[in-house]
Amino acid sequence: MTYKQLVYISMAMLLCIGCESSEELLHPKSYVLARKTAEAEDKNYPAAIKTEGTRRKPVNPEEGMRLQDKYSSYLKTTPDEIKSLLLYSFIDEWLGVRYRLGGNDINGIDCSAFARRLYEEVFGINLLRTSIEQYGICKFFTNQEDLMEGDLVFFRVRGKRISHVGVYLMNGYFVHASISHGVMISNLSDLYWGKRFAGAGYIPKK
């Protein structure tokens, strides 16, 4: 195998795992699902998810208060509404980390790898690696009013392809690794993200 062939294969593999996947993903109407009233217990999602596998240590009270004060300001809410301290301690460690296509660590990370690490470390759930694979294991819905903390939010940055993923927080805000600013918190009401919002999904309980 020639050097040029090796370079070509490496570039192709890298493009397959990043946020800007070139695979076509049109949503079949039969797959677009709303949450059912019968699944009312999922309103505590992701608390309803088994989290025995979480890697994070409990947050001490002083640190918890700091996180509540900081992220209640970010999310336009009151400190007592910031309840998932493991989630926000994870976000706090990653906020500002630069974007790197194919990256998976503090030196640079892409959108799907960030979502995967968050789910693994906070919720004890192993997501698949790419945004398209993550989309494929979700129950999908398009109504933003149904969004709950921990849901995956998907975007079509270019054309009809799913090419970006983030994790929903509250009040329209979601955390994600953006190409331009790295790990950050954005809002679905932002003109850029609002136009490109494709829908959201949650991991069904087994």
Secondary structure as a PSIPRED ss2 file (coil, helix, strand):
# PSIPRED VFORMAT (PSIPRED V4.0)

   1 M C   1.000  0.000  0.000
   2 T C   1.000  0.000  0.000
   3 Y H   0.000  1.000  0.000
   4 K H   0.000  1.000  0.000
   5 Q H   0.000  1.000  0.000
   6 L H   0.000  1.000  0.000
   7 V H   0.000  1.000  0.000
   8 Y H   0.000  1.000  0.000
   9 I H   0.000  1.000  0.000
  10 S H   0.000  1.000  0.000
  11 M H   0.000  1.000  0.000
  12 A H   0.000  1.000  0.000
  13 M H   0.000  1.000  0.000
  14 L H   0.000  1.000  0.000
  15 L H   0.000  1.000  0.000
  16 C H   0.000  1.000  0.000
  17 I H   0.000  1.000  0.000
  18 G C   1.000  0.000  0.000
  19 C C   1.000  0.000  0.000
  20 E C   1.000  0.000  0.000
  21 S C   1.000  0.000  0.000
  22 S C   1.000  0.000  0.000
  23 E C   1.000  0.000  0.000
  24 E C   1.000  0.000  0.000
  25 L C   1.000  0.000  0.000
  26 L C   1.000  0.000  0.000
  27 H C   1.000  0.000  0.000
  28 P C   1.000  0.000  0.000
  29 K H   0.000  1.000  0.000
  30 S H   0.000  1.000  0.000
  31 Y H   0.000  1.000  0.000
  32 V E   0.000  0.000  1.000
  33 L C   1.000  0.000  0.000
  34 A C   1.000  0.000  0.000
  35 R C   1.000  0.000  0.000
  36 K C   1.000  0.000  0.000
  37 T H   0.000  1.000  0.000
  38 A H   0.000  1.000  0.000
  39 E H   0.000  1.000  0.000
  40 A H   0.000  1.000  0.000
  41 E H   0.000  1.000  0.000
  42 D H   0.000  1.000  0.000
  43 K H   0.000  1.000  0.000
  44 N H   0.000  1.000  0.000
  45 Y C   1.000  0.000  0.000
  46 P C   1.000  0.000  0.000
  47 A C   1.000  0.000  0.000
  48 A C   1.000  0.000  0.000
  49 I C   1.000  0.000  0.000
  50 K C   1.000  0.000  0.000
  51 T C   1.000  0.000  0.000
  52 E C   1.000  0.000  0.000
  53 G C   1.000  0.000  0.000
  54 T C   1.000  0.000  0.000
  55 R C   1.000  0.000  0.000
  56 R C   1.000  0.000  0.000
  57 K C   1.000  0.000  0.000
  58 P C   1.000  0.000  0.000
  59 V C   1.000  0.000  0.000
  60 N C   1.000  0.000  0.000
  61 P H   0.000  1.000  0.000
  62 E H   0.000  1.000  0.000
  63 E H   0.000  1.000  0.000
  64 G H   0.000  1.000  0.000
  65 M H   0.000  1.000  0.000
  66 R H   0.000  1.000  0.000
  67 L H   0.000  1.000  0.000
  68 Q H   0.000  1.000  0.000
  69 D H   0.000  1.000  0.000
  70 K H   0.000  1.000  0.000
  71 Y H   0.000  1.000  0.000
  72 S H   0.000  1.000  0.000
  73 S H   0.000  1.000  0.000
  74 Y H   0.000  1.000  0.000
  75 L C   1.000  0.000  0.000
  76 K C   1.000  0.000  0.000
  77 T C   1.000  0.000  0.000
  78 T C   1.000  0.000  0.000
  79 P H   0.000  1.000  0.000
  80 D H   0.000  1.000  0.000
  81 E H   0.000  1.000  0.000
  82 I C   1.000  0.000  0.000
  83 K C   1.000  0.000  0.000
  84 S C   1.000  0.000  0.000
  85 L H   0.000  1.000  0.000
  86 L H   0.000  1.000  0.000
  87 L H   0.000  1.000  0.000
  88 Y H   0.000  1.000  0.000
  89 S H   0.000  1.000  0.000
  90 F H   0.000  1.000  0.000
  91 I H   0.000  1.000  0.000
  92 D H   0.000  1.000  0.000
  93 E H   0.000  1.000  0.000
  94 W H   0.000  1.000  0.000
  95 L C   1.000  0.000  0.000
  96 G C   1.000  0.000  0.000
  97 V C   1.000  0.000  0.000
  98 R C   1.000  0.000  0.000
  99 Y E   0.000  0.000  1.000
 100 R C   1.000  0.000  0.000
 101 L C   1.000  0.000  0.000
 102 G C   1.000  0.000  0.000
 103 G C   1.000  0.000  0.000
 104 N E   0.000  0.000  1.000
 105 D E   0.000  0.000  1.000
 106 I C   1.000  0.000  0.000
 107 N C   1.000  0.000  0.000
 108 G E   0.000  0.000  1.000
 109 I E   0.000  0.000  1.000
 110 D C   1.000  0.000  0.000
 111 C H   0.000  1.000  0.000
 112 S H   0.000  1.000  0.000
 113 A H   0.000  1.000  0.000
 114 F H   0.000  1.000  0.000
 115 A H   0.000  1.000  0.000
 116 R H   0.000  1.000  0.000
 117 R H   0.000  1.000  0.000
 118 L H   0.000  1.000  0.000
 119 Y H   0.000  1.000  0.000
 120 E H   0.000  1.000  0.000
 121 E H   0.000  1.000  0.000
 122 V H   0.000  1.000  0.000
 123 F H   0.000  1.000  0.000
 124 G C   1.000  0.000  0.000
 125 I C   1.000  0.000  0.000
 126 N C   1.000  0.000  0.000
 127 L C   1.000  0.000  0.000
 128 L C   1.000  0.000  0.000
 129 R C   1.000  0.000  0.000
 130 T C   1.000  0.000  0.000
 131 S H   0.000  1.000  0.000
 132 I H   0.000  1.000  0.000
 133 E H   0.000  1.000  0.000
 134 Q H   0.000  1.000  0.000
 135 Y H   0.000  1.000  0.000
 136 G H   0.000  1.000  0.000
 137 I C   1.000  0.000  0.000
 138 C C   1.000  0.000  0.000
 139 K E   0.000  0.000  1.000
 140 F E   0.000  0.000  1.000
 141 F E   0.000  0.000  1.000
 142 T C   1.000  0.000  0.000
 143 N C   1.000  0.000  0.000
 144 Q H   0.000  1.000  0.000
 145 E H   0.000  1.000  0.000
 146 D H   0.000  1.000  0.000
 147 L C   1.000  0.000  0.000
 148 M C   1.000  0.000  0.000
 149 E C   1.000  0.000  0.000
 150 G C   1.000  0.000  0.000
 151 D C   1.000  0.000  0.000
 152 L E   0.000  0.000  1.000
 153 V E   0.000  0.000  1.000
 154 F E   0.000  0.000  1.000
 155 F E   0.000  0.000  1.000
 156 R C   1.000  0.000  0.000
 157 V C   1.000  0.000  0.000
 158 R C   1.000  0.000  0.000
 159 G C   1.000  0.000  0.000
 160 K C   1.000  0.000  0.000
 161 R C   1.000  0.000  0.000
 162 I C   1.000  0.000  0.000
 163 S C   1.000  0.000  0.000
 164 H E   0.000  0.000  1.000
 165 V E   0.000  0.000  1.000
 166 G E   0.000  0.000  1.000
 167 V E   0.000  0.000  1.000
 168 Y E   0.000  0.000  1.000
 169 L C   1.000  0.000  0.000
 170 M C   1.000  0.000  0.000
 171 N C   1.000  0.000  0.000
 172 G C   1.000  0.000  0.000
 173 Y E   0.000  0.000  1.000
 174 F E   0.000  0.000  1.000
 175 V E   0.000  0.000  1.000
 176 H E   0.000  0.000  1.000
 177 A E   0.000  0.000  1.000
 178 S E   0.000  0.000  1.000
 179 I C   1.000  0.000  0.000
 180 S C   1.000  0.000  0.000
 181 H C   1.000  0.000  0.000
 182 G E   0.000  0.000  1.000
 183 V E   0.000  0.000  1.000
 184 M E   0.000  0.000  1.000
 185 I E   0.000  0.000  1.000
 186 S E   0.000  0.000  1.000
 187 N E   0.000  0.000  1.000
 188 L C   1.000  0.000  0.000
 189 S C   1.000  0.000  0.000
 190 D C   1.000  0.000  0.000
 191 L H   0.000  1.000  0.000
 192 Y H   0.000  1.000  0.000
 193 W H   0.000  1.000  0.000
 194 G H   0.000  1.000  0.000
 195 K H   0.000  1.000  0.000
 196 R H   0.000  1.000  0.000
 197 F E   0.000  0.000  1.000
 198 A E   0.000  0.000  1.000
 199 G E   0.000  0.000  1.000
 200 A E   0.000  0.000  1.000
 201 G E   0.000  0.000  1.000
 202 Y E   0.000  0.000  1.000
 203 I C   1.000  0.000  0.000
 204 P C   1.000  0.000  0.000
 205 K C   1.000  0.000  0.000
 206 K C   1.000  0.000  0.000
